[in-house]
């Protein structure tokens, strides 16, 4: 460094909302083109294996706990020809599974749901004697199971949906009457008049607090939908799907719409439910027909994987993505193992965990910005000027405009530069600062800023020197 100064620590800002809320506006120099930019690359999506579960499971239930760990319950083991009472916990930090002990009752084809207090409710399902009607609660704080009463009739292939008021709606399955579970009283009650039995149906909590129930089988496959309003305790008919579906999926998108995909005998396009108009509209068809598949949100898109259908009972290894921006499907990297009757859930870090049919499990990593250099050059010849918000500088400023390929947290840094750099990120649309840094650590004179970006968001990265410094710089972005 050419000037002595007191080191300043890293300024790392991780939330765009918080940064914009600061109201920092900046005057940007024009984008400099005298440096040699390197194209921002994308790392291909991939599947990585985790440690194996203790036993093979099909038709198990999976739920992500408040801790970020994942609980898997029950299922049927082909290797042991047995319905399972055992439960396992997946730890994302170590990518390993640990056995947690047994439920009160073995079961498969049962639903599970995370309650507002962090406990987990499971109910019904199949066991060796057939369908069952009991329910139980798992407490992660004590790793224990306790009874949650009975659901009145033997029931399987139904749904549990956590409502905004903390109660749980049980709908569908082989029984026509919906039920409500109250965690405060540990009791079940009727949730309206008897309706259509719907095995293999879906239930989706809408942003309004209502629940959309779609499809299902009751001797024949149905195309009807229903809406439950917890505020009035009433049911109403929803729009009819273009074709009957059962053992399909329904996924709420970030904008509140619901994507409905697949089905045991379904071969047509997917459909989008719009709650603001209470209508269904067709969107592109998946590249292959699927039922008993899983669907999960990842980077604002919907990932589906695996499954099989009545028309083609070959297990699918393929996976594909639905993009709400274009209403289209595209293939992504296939799973390492063909799966059906498996389970899946999005993890806190944005990856998706799938497990089941055999003992194996794997993680989907979406297409992301690869670690790499996006620009290099020499600021001494730059013509732009800029006053950074975190340091004193009157040196020439170089600006590189970069567009986020996907949503996520990105880190911009100047490691490899040969002078004392200052780095500031500015939203290209609002002209507000997203973060500024003058030393990433006391051991070097390079800069680093991390920021949360939306897909397609344009950022101006301004590189210059502390005080009057200038020289050769390297600008890189990693995720």
C-alpha positions as a Markdown table, in Angstrom:
| # | Residue | x | y | z |
|---|---|---|---|---|
| 1 | Unk | 0.0 | 0.0 | 0.0 |
| 2 | Unk | 1.3 | 3.5 | -0.8 |
| 3 | Unk | -0.5 | 5.2 | 2.1 |
| 4 | Unk | -0.6 | 4.2 | 5.8 |
| 5 | Unk | -4.2 | 3.9 | 7.2 |
| 6 | Unk | -6.2 | 2.1 | 9.8 |
| 7 | Unk | -7.5 | -1.2 | 8.4 |
| 8 | Unk | -11.3 | -1.5 | 8.1 |
| 9 | Unk | -13.2 | -4.8 | 8.4 |
| 10 | Unk | -15.3 | -6.5 | 5.8 |
| 11 | Unk | -18.7 | -5.0 | 4.9 |
| 12 | Unk | -20.7 | -8.1 | 3.8 |
| 13 | Unk | -24.4 | -7.5 | 3.1 |
| 14 | Unk | -26.6 | -10.5 | 2.5 |
| 15 | Unk | -30.1 | -9.1 | 2.0 |
| 16 | Unk | -31.1 | -6.8 | -0.9 |
| 17 | Unk | -34.2 | -5.6 | 0.9 |
| 18 | Unk | -32.2 | -4.5 | 3.9 |
| 19 | Unk | -29.6 | -2.7 | 1.7 |
| 20 | Unk | -32.2 | -0.9 | -0.4 |
| 21 | Unk | -33.9 | 0.1 | 2.8 |
| 22 | Unk | -30.8 | 2.0 | 3.7 |
| 23 | Unk | -31.7 | 4.4 | 0.8 |
| 24 | Unk | -28.1 | 4.8 | -0.3 |
| 25 | Unk | -28.0 | 6.3 | -3.8 |
| 26 | Unk | -24.9 | 6.6 | -5.8 |
| 27 | Unk | -23.6 | 8.4 | -8.9 |
| 28 | Unk | -22.3 | 5.8 | -11.3 |
| 29 | Unk | -19.5 | 6.2 | -13.8 |
| 30 | Unk | -20.2 | 4.9 | -17.3 |
| 31 | Unk | -19.4 | 1.2 | -17.9 |
| 32 | Unk | -15.7 | 1.0 | -18.8 |
| 33 | Unk | -14.8 | -1.3 | -21.8 |
| 34 | Unk | -11.0 | -0.8 | -21.7 |
| 35 | Unk | -10.7 | -3.9 | -19.5 |
| 36 | Unk | -11.0 | -7.5 | -20.8 |
| 37 | Unk | -14.2 | -9.0 | -19.5 |
| 38 | Unk | -14.6 | -12.8 | -19.2 |
| 39 | Unk | -18.0 | -14.3 | -19.8 |
| 40 | Unk | -19.9 | -15.3 | -16.6 |
| 41 | Unk | -20.2 | -19.0 | -16.7 |
| 42 | Unk | -22.9 | -21.4 | -15.4 |
| 43 | Unk | -22.1 | -24.6 | -13.5 |
| 44 | Unk | -24.2 | -27.4 | -14.7 |
| 45 | Unk | -26.9 | -28.8 | -12.4 |
| 46 | Unk | -25.9 | -32.0 | -10.7 |
| 47 | Unk | -27.0 | -34.8 | -8.3 |
| 48 | Unk | -24.7 | -35.8 | -5.5 |
| 49 | Unk | -25.2 | -38.9 | -3.3 |
| 50 | Unk | -25.6 | -38.7 | 0.4 |
| 51 | Unk | -25.0 | -41.4 | 3.0 |
| 52 | Unk | -27.5 | -44.3 | 2.8 |
| 53 | Unk | -30.5 | -44.8 | 4.9 |
| 54 | Unk | -30.6 | -47.7 | 7.3 |
| 55 | Unk | -33.3 | -49.5 | 5.3 |
| 56 | Unk | -35.0 | -49.3 | 1.9 |
| 57 | Unk | -38.2 | -47.4 | 1.9 |
| 58 | Unk | -41.0 | -46.8 | -0.6 |
| 59 | Unk | -44.2 | -44.8 | 0.2 |
| 60 | Unk | -42.5 | -43.2 | 3.2 |
| 61 | Unk | -43.2 | -39.6 | 4.4 |
| 62 | Unk | -40.6 | -36.8 | 4.6 |
| 63 | Unk | -40.7 | -33.4 | 6.3 |
| 64 | Unk | -38.1 | -30.7 | 6.9 |
| 65 | Unk | -37.8 | -29.8 | 10.6 |
| 66 | Unk | -37.4 | -26.3 | 12.0 |
| 67 | Unk | -33.7 | -27.2 | 12.6 |
| 68 | Unk | -33.2 | -27.7 | 8.8 |
| 69 | Unk | -32.8 | -31.4 | 9.3 |
| 70 | Unk | -35.1 | -33.8 | 7.6 |
| 71 | Unk | -37.3 | -36.5 | 9.2 |
| 72 | Unk | -38.3 | -39.6 | 7.2 |
| 73 | Unk | -41.0 | -41.9 | 8.7 |
| 74 | Unk | -42.2 | -45.4 | 7.9 |
| 75 | Unk | -42.7 | -46.8 | 4.4 |
| 76 | Unk | -42.5 | -50.3 | 3.1 |
| 77 | Unk | -39.3 | -52.3 | 2.8 |
| 78 | Unk | -39.1 | -54.7 | -0.1 |
| 79 | Unk | -35.9 | -56.2 | 1.3 |
| 80 | Unk | -37.6 | -57.1 | 4.5 |
| 81 | Unk | -41.1 | -57.5 | 3.1 |
| 82 | Unk | -42.4 | -55.4 | 6.0 |
| 83 | Unk | -44.2 | -52.1 | 6.9 |
| 84 | Unk | -41.8 | -49.9 | 8.8 |
| 85 | Unk | -42.2 | -48.1 | 12.1 |
| 86 | Unk | -38.6 | -46.9 | 12.0 |
| 87 | Unk | -37.7 | -43.2 | 11.5 |
| 88 | Unk | -34.5 | -41.6 | 10.4 |
| 89 | Unk | -33.0 | -38.1 | 10.5 |
| 90 | Unk | -31.0 | -36.5 | 7.7 |
| 91 | Unk | -28.3 | -33.9 | 8.6 |
| 92 | Unk | -27.5 | -31.6 | 5.7 |
| 93 | Unk | -24.2 | -30.5 | 7.5 |
| 94 | Unk | -22.8 | -34.0 | 7.2 |
| 95 | Unk | -25.0 | -35.5 | 4.5 |
| 96 | Unk | -25.6 | -38.5 | 6.7 |
| 97 | Unk | -28.6 | -40.3 | 8.1 |
| 98 | Unk | -29.1 | -41.5 | 11.7 |
| 99 | Unk | -31.7 | -43.9 | 13.0 |
| 100 | Unk | -34.2 | -42.2 | 15.4 |
| 101 | Unk | -36.2 | -45.1 | 16.8 |
| 102 | Unk | -39.7 | -46.3 | 16.1 |
| 103 | Unk | -43.1 | -44.8 | 15.7 |
| 104 | Unk | -45.9 | -46.3 | 17.8 |
| 105 | Unk | -47.3 | -48.0 | 14.7 |
| 106 | Unk | -45.7 | -49.2 | 11.4 |
| 107 | Unk | -47.2 | -47.4 | 8.4 |
| 108 | Unk | -46.7 | -46.5 | 4.8 |
| 109 | Unk | -48.7 | -44.4 | 2.3 |
| 110 | Unk | -49.3 | -41.9 | 5.1 |
| 111 | Unk | -48.9 | -38.1 | 5.2 |
| 112 | Unk | -46.8 | -36.1 | 7.6 |
| 113 | Unk | -46.8 | -32.3 | 8.3 |
| 114 | Unk | -44.7 | -29.9 | 10.4 |
| 115 | Unk | -46.8 | -28.1 | 13.1 |
| 116 | Unk | -46.2 | -24.5 | 14.1 |
| 117 | Unk | -44.6 | -25.5 | 17.3 |
| 118 | Unk | -42.0 | -27.6 | 15.5 |
| 119 | Unk | -43.5 | -31.0 | 16.2 |
| 120 | Unk | -44.5 | -33.4 | 13.4 |
| 121 | Unk | -47.9 | -35.0 | 12.9 |
| 122 | Unk | -48.4 | -38.3 | 11.0 |
| 123 | Unk | -51.7 | -40.1 | 10.5 |
| 124 | Unk | -53.3 | -43.1 | 8.9 |
| 125 | Unk | -51.7 | -45.2 | 6.2 |
| 126 | Unk | -51.2 | -48.9 | 5.5 |
| 127 | Unk | -49.8 | -51.5 | 7.8 |
| 128 | Unk | -49.7 | -55.3 | 7.6 |
| 129 | Unk | -53.4 | -55.6 | 8.7 |
| 130 | Unk | -54.5 | -53.0 | 6.1 |
| 131 | Unk | -55.5 | -49.3 | 6.5 |
| 132 | Unk | -55.2 | -47.8 | 10.0 |
| 133 | Unk | -56.9 | -44.9 | 11.7 |
| 134 | Unk | -54.4 | -43.8 | 14.4 |
| 135 | Unk | -52.2 | -40.7 | 14.5 |
| 136 | Unk | -49.1 | -39.7 | 16.4 |
| 137 | Unk | -46.8 | -36.8 | 17.1 |
| 138 | Unk | -43.0 | -36.6 | 17.0 |
| 139 | Unk | -41.3 | -34.1 | 19.3 |
| 140 | Unk | -37.8 | -33.3 | 18.0 |
| 141 | Unk | -36.8 | -31.8 | 21.3 |
| 142 | Unk | -37.1 | -35.3 | 23.0 |
| 143 | Unk | -37.0 | -37.6 | 19.9 |
| 144 | Unk | -40.2 | -39.2 | 21.2 |
| 145 | Unk | -43.6 | -40.2 | 19.8 |
| 146 | Unk | -46.9 | -39.8 | 21.5 |
| 147 | Unk | -50.5 | -40.6 | 20.4 |
| 148 | Unk | -52.5 | -37.9 | 18.5 |
| 149 | Unk | -55.8 | -39.8 | 18.7 |
| 150 | Unk | -57.6 | -41.4 | 15.9 |
| 151 | Unk | -59.0 | -40.1 | 12.6 |
| 152 | Unk | -62.2 | -42.0 | 12.9 |
| 153 | Unk | -61.9 | -44.4 | 10.0 |
| 154 | Unk | -59.1 | -46.4 | 8.5 |
| 155 | Unk | -57.5 | -44.0 | 5.9 |
| 156 | Unk | -54.6 | -43.9 | 3.5 |
| 157 | Unk | -53.4 | -41.9 | 0.5 |
| 158 | Unk | -54.7 | -38.7 | 1.9 |
| 159 | Unk | -53.2 | -35.3 | 2.6 |
| 160 | Unk | -52.4 | -33.2 | 5.7 |
| 161 | Unk | -52.2 | -29.4 | 5.3 |
| 162 | Unk | -51.0 | -27.0 | 8.0 |
| 163 | Unk | -53.4 | -24.0 | 8.0 |
| 164 | Unk | -52.5 | -20.5 | 9.0 |
| 165 | Unk | -54.4 | -20.8 | 12.2 |
| 166 | Unk | -52.2 | -23.7 | 13.3 |
| 167 | Unk | -54.7 | -26.5 | 12.8 |
| 168 | Unk | -54.3 | -29.3 | 10.2 |
| 169 | Unk | -56.7 | -30.2 | 7.5 |
| 170 | Unk | -56.9 | -33.9 | 6.6 |
| 171 | Unk | -58.5 | -34.3 | 3.1 |
| 172 | Unk | -58.9 | -37.0 | 0.5 |
| 173 | Unk | -57.9 | -40.6 | 0.7 |
| 174 | Unk | -60.4 | -43.4 | 0.6 |
| 175 | Unk | -62.8 | -41.6 | 3.0 |
| 176 | Unk | -65.1 | -38.7 | 2.1 |
| 177 | Unk | -65.3 | -36.6 | 5.2 |
| 178 | Unk | -62.5 | -34.1 | 5.8 |
| 179 | Unk | -61.1 | -33.6 | 9.3 |
| 180 | Unk | -59.4 | -30.9 | 11.4 |
| 181 | Unk | -56.7 | -31.6 | 13.9 |
| 182 | Unk | -56.2 | -29.2 | 16.8 |
| 183 | Unk | -52.7 | -29.4 | 18.3 |
| 184 | Unk | -53.9 | -27.4 | 21.4 |
| 185 | Unk | -56.4 | -30.1 | 22.3 |
| 186 | Unk | -54.9 | -33.1 | 20.5 |
| 187 | Unk | -58.3 | -33.8 | 19.0 |
| 188 | Unk | -59.9 | -34.3 | 15.6 |
| 189 | Unk | -63.2 | -33.0 | 14.4 |
| 190 | Unk | -65.2 | -32.9 | 11.1 |
| 191 | Unk | -64.2 | -30.2 | 8.7 |
| 192 | Unk | -67.4 | -30.0 | 6.7 |
| 193 | Unk | -69.8 | -32.3 | 4.9 |
| 194 | Unk | -68.8 | -35.5 | 3.2 |
| 195 | Unk | -67.5 | -35.0 | -0.2 |
| 196 | Unk | -65.7 | -37.0 | -2.9 |
| 197 | Unk | -63.3 | -39.7 | -1.8 |
| 198 | Unk | -59.9 | -38.8 | -3.4 |
| 199 | Unk | -57.1 | -41.3 | -3.1 |
| 200 | Unk | -53.9 | -39.8 | -4.6 |
| 201 | Unk | -55.2 | -36.3 | -4.6 |
| 202 | Unk | -53.3 | -33.1 | -3.7 |
| 203 | Unk | -53.9 | -30.3 | -1.2 |
| 204 | Unk | -52.1 | -26.9 | -1.5 |
| 205 | Unk | -52.3 | -24.0 | 0.9 |
| 206 | Unk | -52.8 | -20.8 | -1.1 |
| 207 | Unk | -51.5 | -17.4 | -0.1 |
| 208 | Unk | -55.1 | -16.4 | 0.9 |
| 209 | Unk | -55.1 | -19.2 | 3.5 |
| 210 | Unk | -57.6 | -21.3 | 1.5 |
| 211 | Unk | -56.7 | -24.9 | 0.5 |
| 212 | Unk | -57.0 | -26.2 | -3.1 |
| 213 | Unk | -57.7 | -29.9 | -3.4 |
| 214 | Unk | -57.3 | -31.5 | -6.9 |
| 215 | Unk | -58.0 | -34.8 | -8.5 |
| 216 | Unk | -57.9 | -38.2 | -7.0 |
| 217 | Unk | -59.3 | -41.7 | -7.4 |
| 218 | Unk | -62.6 | -43.1 | -6.0 |
| 219 | Unk | -63.2 | -46.0 | -8.4 |
| 220 | Unk | -62.6 | -43.6 | -11.3 |
| 221 | Unk | -60.1 | -40.8 | -11.6 |
| 222 | Unk | -61.6 | -37.3 | -11.2 |
| 223 | Unk | -60.8 | -34.0 | -12.8 |
| 224 | Unk | -62.7 | -31.9 | -10.2 |
| 225 | Unk | -61.2 | -29.6 | -7.7 |
| 226 | Unk | -62.4 | -28.1 | -4.4 |
| 227 | Unk | -61.6 | -25.1 | -2.2 |
| 228 | Unk | -61.6 | -25.1 | 1.6 |
| 229 | Unk | -61.9 | -21.8 | 3.4 |
| 230 | Unk | -60.7 | -22.1 | 7.1 |
| 231 | Unk | -62.2 | -18.7 | 8.0 |
| 232 | Unk | -65.7 | -20.0 | 7.4 |
| 233 | Unk | -65.2 | -23.7 | 7.6 |
| 234 | Unk | -66.9 | -24.2 | 4.2 |
| 235 | Unk | -66.1 | -26.0 | 0.9 |
| 236 | Unk | -66.8 | -24.8 | -2.6 |
| 237 | Unk | -66.3 | -26.2 | -6.1 |
| 238 | Unk | -63.2 | -25.1 | -7.9 |
| 239 | Unk | -62.6 | -25.2 | -11.6 |
| 240 | Unk | -62.4 | -28.5 | -13.4 |
| 241 | Unk | -59.1 | -29.7 | -14.7 |
| 242 | Unk | -58.7 | -30.4 | -18.4 |
| 243 | Unk | -58.3 | -34.1 | -17.7 |
| 244 | Unk | -58.6 | -36.5 | -14.7 |
| 245 | Unk | -55.5 | -36.9 | -12.5 |
| 246 | Unk | -54.4 | -39.0 | -9.5 |
| 247 | Unk | -51.1 | -39.5 | -7.8 |
| 248 | Unk | -50.0 | -36.3 | -9.4 |
| 249 | Unk | -48.3 | -33.2 | -7.8 |
| 250 | Unk | -49.4 | -29.6 | -7.1 |
| 251 | Unk | -46.8 | -27.0 | -6.3 |
| 252 | Unk | -47.4 | -23.4 | -5.2 |
| 253 | Unk | -45.2 | -21.0 | -7.1 |
| 254 | Unk | -43.6 | -17.9 | -5.5 |
| 255 | Unk | -46.3 | -15.7 | -7.2 |
| 256 | Unk | -49.1 | -17.8 | -5.6 |
| 257 | Unk | -50.2 | -19.8 | -8.6 |
| 258 | Unk | -50.2 | -23.6 | -8.4 |
| 259 | Unk | -48.6 | -25.9 | -11.0 |
| 260 | Unk | -50.4 | -29.2 | -11.4 |
| 261 | Unk | -48.3 | -32.0 | -13.1 |
| 262 | Unk | -48.7 | -35.6 | -14.1 |
| 263 | Unk | -51.0 | -38.4 | -13.1 |
| 264 | Unk | -51.3 | -42.2 | -13.2 |
| 265 | Unk | -53.1 | -42.1 | -16.6 |
| 266 | Unk | -52.5 | -38.5 | -17.6 |
| 267 | Unk | -50.6 | -37.8 | -20.8 |
| 268 | Unk | -51.5 | -34.1 | -21.5 |
| 269 | Unk | -50.1 | -30.8 | -20.6 |
| 270 | Unk | -49.6 | -29.5 | -17.1 |
| 271 | Unk | -52.0 | -26.9 | -15.7 |
| 272 | Unk | -51.7 | -23.7 | -13.7 |
| 273 | Unk | -54.3 | -22.6 | -11.2 |
| 274 | Unk | -54.7 | -18.9 | -10.8 |
| 275 | Unk | -56.3 | -18.1 | -7.4 |
| 276 | Unk | -57.0 | -14.5 | -8.3 |
| 277 | Unk | -59.4 | -15.6 | -11.1 |
| 278 | Unk | -60.1 | -19.1 | -9.8 |
| 279 | Unk | -59.3 | -20.6 | -13.2 |
| 280 | Unk | -57.1 | -23.3 | -14.6 |
| 281 | Unk | -55.0 | -22.9 | -17.8 |
| 282 | Unk | -52.9 | -25.4 | -19.7 |
| 283 | Unk | -49.1 | -25.0 | -19.8 |
| 284 | Unk | -46.4 | -27.0 | -21.6 |
| 285 | Unk | -46.4 | -30.8 | -21.1 |
| 286 | Unk | -43.5 | -32.4 | -19.3 |
| 287 | Unk | -41.0 | -34.2 | -21.5 |
| 288 | Unk | -42.2 | -37.5 | -20.1 |
| 289 | Unk | -45.4 | -38.7 | -18.4 |
| 290 | Unk | -45.1 | -39.2 | -14.6 |
| 291 | Unk | -47.1 | -40.2 | -11.5 |
| 292 | Unk | -45.8 | -41.1 | -8.1 |
| 293 | Unk | -43.0 | -38.5 | -8.8 |
| 294 | Unk | -41.9 | -35.7 | -6.5 |
| 295 | Unk | -42.0 | -31.9 | -7.2 |
| 296 | Unk | -40.1 | -29.2 | -5.3 |
| 297 | Unk | -39.3 | -25.5 | -5.7 |
| 298 | Unk | -35.7 | -24.7 | -6.6 |
| 299 | Unk | -34.5 | -21.2 | -7.6 |
| 300 | Unk | -38.1 | -20.2 | -8.4 |
| 301 | Unk | -38.6 | -23.1 | -10.7 |
| 302 | Unk | -40.3 | -26.5 | -10.2 |
| 303 | Unk | -38.1 | -29.6 | -10.2 |
| 304 | Unk | -39.8 | -32.9 | -10.9 |
| 305 | Unk | -38.1 | -36.2 | -10.8 |
| 306 | Unk | -38.7 | -40.0 | -11.1 |
| 307 | Unk | -42.1 | -41.7 | -11.1 |
| 308 | Unk | -43.9 | -44.0 | -13.5 |
| 309 | Unk | -47.3 | -44.3 | -15.0 |
| 310 | Unk | -50.0 | -46.9 | -15.8 |
| 311 | Unk | -49.1 | -46.6 | -19.4 |
| 312 | Unk | -45.3 | -47.0 | -18.9 |
| 313 | Unk | -44.3 | -48.6 | -15.6 |
| 314 | Unk | -40.6 | -48.2 | -16.2 |
| 315 | Unk | -39.1 | -46.2 | -13.3 |
| 316 | Unk | -37.9 | -42.8 | -14.4 |
| 317 | Unk | -34.4 | -41.6 | -13.8 |
| 318 | Unk | -35.0 | -38.3 | -15.6 |
| 319 | Unk | -35.6 | -34.9 | -14.0 |
| 320 | Unk | -37.0 | -31.7 | -15.5 |
| 321 | Unk | -37.7 | -28.1 | -14.6 |
| 322 | Unk | -40.7 | -25.9 | -15.1 |
| 323 | Unk | -39.9 | -22.2 | -15.6 |
| 324 | Unk | -42.8 | -19.9 | -14.6 |
| 325 | Unk | -41.3 | -17.1 | -16.6 |
| 326 | Unk | -41.8 | -19.0 | -19.9 |
| 327 | Unk | -44.4 | -21.6 | -18.8 |
| 328 | Unk | -42.1 | -24.2 | -20.3 |
| 329 | Unk | -40.3 | -27.4 | -19.4 |
| 330 | Unk | -36.7 | -28.4 | -20.0 |
| 331 | Unk | -34.7 | -31.5 | -19.0 |
| 332 | Unk | -32.1 | -31.2 | -16.3 |
| 333 | Unk | -29.4 | -33.6 | -15.1 |
| 334 | Unk | -31.0 | -37.0 | -14.4 |
| 335 | Unk | -30.9 | -38.6 | -11.0 |
| 336 | Unk | -28.1 | -41.1 | -10.3 |
| 337 | Unk | -30.8 | -43.7 | -9.5 |
| 338 | Unk | -34.2 | -44.3 | -11.1 |
| 339 | Unk | -36.9 | -43.8 | -8.5 |
| 340 | Unk | -40.7 | -44.0 | -7.9 |
| 341 | Unk | -42.8 | -43.9 | -4.8 |
| 342 | Unk | -39.9 | -41.8 | -3.4 |
| 343 | Unk | -40.0 | -38.7 | -1.3 |
| 344 | Unk | -38.4 | -35.3 | -1.6 |
| 345 | Unk | -38.0 | -31.9 | 0.0 |
| 346 | Unk | -36.2 | -28.6 | -0.6 |
| 347 | Unk | -33.5 | -27.9 | 2.0 |
| 348 | Unk | -32.6 | -24.5 | 3.5 |
| 349 | Unk | -29.6 | -24.1 | 1.2 |
| 350 | Unk | -31.8 | -24.4 | -1.9 |
| 351 | Unk | -30.8 | -27.9 | -2.8 |
| 352 | Unk | -33.4 | -30.7 | -3.1 |
| 353 | Unk | -33.1 | -34.0 | -1.2 |
| 354 | Unk | -34.8 | -37.1 | -2.7 |
| 355 | Unk | -34.7 | -40.5 | -1.1 |
| 356 | Unk | -36.5 | -43.8 | -1.3 |
| 357 | Unk | -37.4 | -47.0 | -3.1 |
| 358 | Unk | -34.0 | -48.3 | -2.1 |
| 359 | Unk | -31.6 | -47.2 | 0.7 |
| 360 | Unk | -30.0 | -44.4 | -1.4 |
| 361 | Unk | -30.6 | -40.7 | -1.3 |
| 362 | Unk | -29.3 | -37.8 | -3.4 |
| 363 | Unk | -29.1 | -34.1 | -3.6 |
| 364 | Unk | -30.0 | -31.9 | -6.6 |
| 365 | Unk | -27.9 | -28.8 | -7.0 |
| 366 | Unk | -29.4 | -26.3 | -9.5 |
| 367 | Unk | -27.5 | -24.6 | -12.3 |
| 368 | Unk | -25.5 | -21.9 | -10.6 |
| 369 | Unk | -22.9 | -19.3 | -11.3 |
| 370 | Unk | -19.6 | -21.0 | -11.4 |
| 371 | Unk | -16.6 | -19.7 | -9.5 |
| 372 | Unk | -14.7 | -17.6 | -12.0 |
| 373 | Unk | -13.3 | -14.4 | -13.2 |
| 374 | Unk | -15.7 | -12.0 | -15.0 |
| 375 | Unk | -13.4 | -9.1 | -15.7 |
| 376 | Unk | -9.7 | -8.1 | -15.6 |
| 377 | Unk | -7.7 | -5.1 | -16.7 |
| 378 | Unk | -6.0 | -2.0 | -15.4 |
| 379 | Unk | -7.9 | 0.8 | -13.6 |
| 380 | Unk | -5.1 | 3.4 | -14.2 |
| 381 | Unk | -6.4 | 3.9 | -17.7 |
| 382 | Unk | -10.1 | 3.9 | -16.7 |
| 383 | Unk | -12.0 | 7.1 | -17.4 |
| 384 | Unk | -14.8 | 6.7 | -14.9 |
| 385 | Unk | -15.0 | 8.5 | -11.6 |
| 386 | Unk | -16.9 | 7.3 | -8.5 |
| 387 | Unk | -17.1 | 8.1 | -4.8 |
| 388 | Unk | -17.4 | 4.8 | -2.9 |
| 389 | Unk | -19.6 | 4.8 | 0.3 |
| 390 | Unk | -17.1 | 2.8 | 2.4 |
| 391 | Unk | -13.7 | 4.4 | 1.8 |
| 392 | Unk | -11.9 | 7.5 | 0.5 |
| 393 | Unk | -11.0 | 7.3 | -3.2 |
| 394 | Unk | -10.3 | 9.7 | -5.9 |
| 395 | Unk | -8.7 | 7.1 | -8.2 |
| 396 | Unk | -10.1 | 6.0 | -11.6 |
| 397 | Unk | -13.1 | 3.7 | -11.4 |
| 398 | Unk | -13.8 | 0.7 | -13.6 |
| 399 | Unk | -17.4 | -0.6 | -13.8 |
| 400 | Unk | -18.5 | -4.1 | -14.9 |
| 401 | Unk | -22.2 | -4.8 | -15.5 |
| 402 | Unk | -23.2 | -8.4 | -14.5 |
| 403 | Unk | -26.5 | -10.1 | -14.6 |
| 404 | Unk | -27.4 | -12.8 | -12.1 |
| 405 | Unk | -28.3 | -16.0 | -14.0 |
| 406 | Unk | -30.3 | -17.5 | -11.1 |
| 407 | Unk | -31.6 | -16.3 | -7.7 |
| 408 | Unk | -29.1 | -16.7 | -4.9 |
| 409 | Unk | -26.3 | -15.2 | -2.8 |
| 410 | Unk | -23.3 | -14.2 | -4.9 |
| 411 | Unk | -19.9 | -13.0 | -3.7 |
| 412 | Unk | -17.9 | -10.5 | -5.7 |
| 413 | Unk | -14.2 | -10.2 | -4.9 |
| 414 | Unk | -11.0 | -8.6 | -6.3 |
| 415 | Unk | -8.6 | -11.3 | -5.0 |
| 416 | Unk | -5.6 | -11.4 | -7.4 |
| 417 | Unk | -5.5 | -7.7 | -7.9 |
| 418 | Unk | -2.0 | -6.1 | -7.4 |
| 419 | Unk | -3.1 | -2.9 | -5.6 |
| 420 | Unk | -5.3 | -1.8 | -2.7 |
| 421 | Unk | -8.9 | -2.1 | -4.1 |
| 422 | Unk | -12.3 | -0.7 | -3.1 |
| 423 | Unk | -15.3 | -2.6 | -4.4 |
| 424 | Unk | -18.9 | -1.4 | -4.4 |
| 425 | Unk | -22.0 | -3.1 | -5.9 |
| 426 | Unk | -24.9 | -1.0 | -7.2 |
| 427 | Unk | -28.3 | -2.1 | -8.5 |
| 428 | Unk | -28.4 | -1.2 | -12.1 |
| 429 | Unk | -32.1 | -0.4 | -12.0 |
| 430 | Unk | -32.5 | 1.6 | -8.8 |
| 431 | Unk | -29.0 | 3.0 | -8.6 |
| 432 | Unk | -28.8 | 2.1 | -4.9 |
| 433 | Unk | -25.8 | 0.6 | -3.2 |
| 434 | Unk | -26.0 | -3.1 | -2.5 |
| 435 | Unk | -22.8 | -3.2 | -0.5 |
| 436 | Unk | -19.3 | -1.7 | -0.3 |
| 437 | Unk | -16.0 | -3.1 | 1.0 |
| 438 | Unk | -12.4 | -1.8 | 1.4 |
| 439 | Unk | -10.6 | -4.8 | 2.8 |
| 440 | Unk | -11.8 | -8.4 | 2.9 |
| 441 | Unk | -9.5 | -9.1 | 5.8 |
| 442 | Unk | -6.6 | -7.5 | 7.7 |
| 443 | Unk | -4.2 | -9.7 | 5.8 |
| 444 | Unk | -4.8 | -8.4 | 2.3 |
| 445 | Unk | -5.8 | -5.3 | 0.4 |
| 446 | Unk | -8.4 | -6.9 | -1.7 |
| 447 | Unk | -12.2 | -6.5 | -1.4 |
| 448 | Unk | -15.2 | -8.8 | -1.1 |
| 449 | Unk | -19.0 | -8.2 | -1.0 |
| 450 | Unk | -21.7 | -10.8 | -0.8 |
| 451 | Unk | -25.3 | -10.0 | -1.9 |
| 452 | Unk | -28.6 | -11.7 | -2.5 |
| 453 | Unk | -29.8 | -11.3 | -6.0 |
| 454 | Unk | -32.9 | -12.3 | -8.0 |
| 455 | Unk | -32.6 | -14.1 | -11.3 |
| 456 | Unk | -32.0 | -11.5 | -14.1 |
| 457 | Unk | -31.0 | -8.7 | -11.7 |
| 458 | Unk | -28.3 | -6.5 | -13.2 |
| 459 | Unk | -25.5 | -5.3 | -10.9 |
| 460 | Unk | -22.8 | -2.7 | -11.5 |
| 461 | Unk | -19.5 | -3.7 | -9.8 |
| 462 | Unk | -17.3 | -0.7 | -9.4 |
| 463 | Unk | -13.6 | -1.4 | -8.8 |
| 464 | Unk | -11.1 | 1.4 | -7.9 |
| 465 | Unk | -8.2 | 2.0 | -5.6 |
| 466 | Unk | -8.1 | 3.4 | -2.1 |
| 467 | Unk | -7.1 | 7.1 | -2.2 |
| 468 | Unk | -5.2 | 7.5 | -5.4 |
| 469 | Unk | -4.1 | 3.9 | -6.0 |
| 470 | Unk | -4.6 | 2.2 | -9.4 |
| 471 | Unk | -3.3 | -0.9 | -11.1 |
| 472 | Unk | -4.1 | -4.3 | -12.5 |
| 473 | Unk | -7.3 | -5.8 | -11.1 |
| 474 | Unk | -9.2 | -9.1 | -11.3 |
| 475 | Unk | -13.0 | -9.2 | -10.6 |
| 476 | Unk | -14.6 | -12.6 | -9.9 |
| 477 | Unk | -18.0 | -13.8 | -8.9 |
| 478 | Unk | -18.7 | -17.0 | -7.0 |
| 479 | Unk | -21.8 | -18.6 | -5.5 |
